[in-house]
Amino acid sequence: MLRERAGAPEVTVDLPDGARVRDALDSLEGLAEGIPLVMAVNREYADAERVLDPGDELALIPPVSGGEVAATWARVSAEPLSLDSLAIRVRDPRAGAVVTFSGVTREVERLEYEAYAEMAEERMAAIVAEAVERHGLCAAAVEHRVGEVPLTEPSVIVAASAPHRGEAFAGAREIIDRVKAEAPIWKKEIEAGGGRWVEGTRPR
């Protein structure tokens, strides 16, 4: 698609000294618009703030094998959650490890979740972005269910990819711990005799 838009397999771009990857992308006048990408400079993955030197080769790499590449993803959903679908969102050619977590309903008939959805999604997205930066993740994603969640079904799922397993585990752990502590989401436990709201903590 990029080749078709450019009309050539490669283009040469003139940029001022100190220009960064994002400046090169801007100079291409929307060539990559709407396409999720990772970038590489001289065949090494790089972010948008990487400074370019004269003669550098900048590669724009679309999703591999038809997958969707997104550095971060956060959503509140009333639909059943799919851990497999979330794991696909964090696939990345740089990743040697993908860690997933699923928090499921236990010991009660069902849970009922309510959320200030717009704020919850923004807070979750910020948590994911910060975890990606702090742990050097390739990508990370989180989804939280609202409404009724029956026994054994997931209410929250997390996926994180990284070059090595240590970073992937640490990133996923931070995301779930912070989402539980910071996102404006409330839980009610429902049993045969009635229900009760689970006591929470003041958000940080």
Order of alpha helices (4+ residues) and beta strands (2+ residues): alpha-alpha-beta-beta-beta-beta-alpha-beta-beta-alpha-beta-beta-beta-alpha-beta-beta
